[in-house]
């Protein structure tokens, strides 16, 4: 007699297959606050147009959503994690540890990170180096690496107004923060000459890490909530500048004034063309073991990336999502239930 080896994953999948219909019949989603409004639009349309309950969509941040996805397989775990940054190897390792063997990566489109202030404030034309020199713990001044003492934007760039520096940036659990770190702080550190000085002073690895060290005197403030919290902070601090997703800004142009970055105005067009430098793809990740078990999961995924929803004329584009030029490839991968390969 041949004995089948039962892994934790096999047992969990069997359990969810046996109990899912009794336990729950709605899709459970959590994660990115940036992806949240897009997923909510799709979930509501899905509930109206299909014979399945409206999926439950919650926020919590990209990292938190991916962690929840990787808690295990079963009806008491979520089906999808929304993410405004790509999954990390540490997430994949956690998934495997907890029996989540296959994950589908679904890219839904693109968004930009914008820098906006009160509608009545001055205009700003930023570069990544400006933001680094405003927020970094250490900067280069007169050829020397020194602690950052800039108090106003004019201290950073003589072309800027003498407005007090106060920046509300995404907290470290947000996918937006990862993109801000790479495309603003790291890019600005290199462009300003600080990276070279930091590497010379601290060594290659520690020097590059130091590019992400921010001042701790209250002029750079992490926001752990979503963009509505950042907007509220700016409403209470008219001199502040906040970091937002493009779509959120576009839905609040009566309250916010957006800055250029490297001379480019953030827009759907400038992001689609690749001209705007601070943009990122948006994703959601699907626990493949739940396909065919949680009612409507496959149908929801296909509906999300359909031309009717995620195409250039769909409601997600109308809300601010930049449609993916390779959407057809994503549709094919979803139809085939293709799991993601190794990170490259």
Rosetta blueprint (number, residue, H / E / L):
1 X L
2 X L
3 X L
4 X L
5 X L
6 X L
7 X L
8 X H
9 X H
10 X H
11 X H
12 X H
13 X H
14 X H
15 X H
16 X H
17 X H
18 X H
19 X H
20 X H
21 X H
22 X H
23 X H
24 X L
25 X L
26 X L
27 X L
28 X E
29 X E
30 X E
31 X E
32 X L
33 X H
34 X H
35 X H
36 X H
37 X H
38 X H
39 X H
40 X H
41 X H
42 X H
43 X H
44 X H
45 X H
46 X H
47 X H
48 X H
49 X H
50 X L
51 X L
52 X L
53 X L
54 X L
55 X L
56 X E
57 X E
58 X E
59 X E
60 X E
61 X L
62 X H
63 X H
64 X H
65 X H
66 X H
67 X H
68 X H
69 X H
70 X L
71 X L
72 X L
73 X L
74 X L
75 X L
76 X L
77 X L
78 X L
79 X L
80 X E
81 X E
82 X E
83 X E
84 X L
85 X L
86 X L
87 X L
88 X L
89 X H
90 X H
91 X H
92 X H
93 X H
94 X H
95 X H
96 X H
97 X H
98 X L
99 X L
100 X L
101 X L
102 X L
103 X E
104 X E
105 X E
106 X E
107 X E
108 X E
109 X E
110 X E
111 X E
112 X E
113 X E
114 X E
115 X E
116 X E
117 X E
118 X E
119 X L
120 X L
121 X L
122 X L
123 X L
124 X L
125 X E
126 X E
127 X L
128 X H
129 X H
130 X H
131 X H
132 X H
133 X H
134 X H
135 X H
136 X E
137 X L
138 X E
139 X E
140 X E
141 X E
142 X L
143 X L
144 X E
145 X E
146 X E
147 X E
148 X L
149 X L
150 X L
151 X L
152 X E
153 X H
154 X H
155 X H
156 X H
157 X L
158 X L
159 X L
160 X L
161 X L
162 X L
163 X L
164 X E
165 X L
166 X L
167 X E
168 X E
169 X E
170 X E
171 X L
172 X L
173 X L
174 X L
175 X H
176 X H
177 X H
178 X H
179 X H
180 X H
181 X H
182 X H
183 X H
184 X H
185 X H
186 X H
187 X H
188 X H
189 X H
190 X H
191 X H
192 X H
193 X L
194 X H
195 X H
196 X H
197 X H
198 X H
199 X H
200 X H
201 X H
202 X H
203 X L
204 X H
205 X H
206 X H
207 X H
208 X H
209 X H
210 X H
211 X L
212 X L
213 X L
214 X E
215 X L
216 X L
217 X L
218 X L
219 X L
220 X E
221 X E
222 X E
223 X E
224 X L
225 X L
226 X L
227 X H
228 X H
229 X H
230 X H
231 X H
232 X H
233 X H
234 X H
235 X H
236 X H
237 X L
238 X L
239 X L
240 X L
241 X E
242 X E
243 X E
244 X E
245 X E
246 X H
247 X H
248 X H
249 X H
250 X H
251 X L
252 X L
253 X L
254 X L
255 X L
256 X E
257 X E
258 X E
259 X L
260 X E
261 X E
262 X L
263 X L
264 X E
265 X L
266 X L
267 X L
268 X H
269 X H
270 X H
271 X H
272 X H
273 X L
274 X L
275 X L
276 X L
277 X L
278 X L
279 X E
280 X E
281 X E
282 X E
283 X E
284 X E
285 X E
286 X E
287 X E
288 X H
289 X H
290 X H
291 X L
292 X L
293 X L
294 X L
295 X L
296 X L
297 X H
298 X H
299 X H
300 X H
301 X H
302 X H
303 X H
304 X H
305 X L
306 X L
307 X H
308 X H
309 X H
310 X H
311 X L
312 X L
313 X L
314 X L
315 X H
316 X H
317 X H
318 X H
319 X H
320 X L
321 X L
322 X E
323 X L
324 X L
325 X L
326 X L
327 X H
328 X H
329 X H
330 X H
331 X H
332 X H
333 X H
334 X H
335 X H
336 X L
337 X L
338 X L
339 X L
340 X L
341 X L
342 X L
343 X L
344 X L
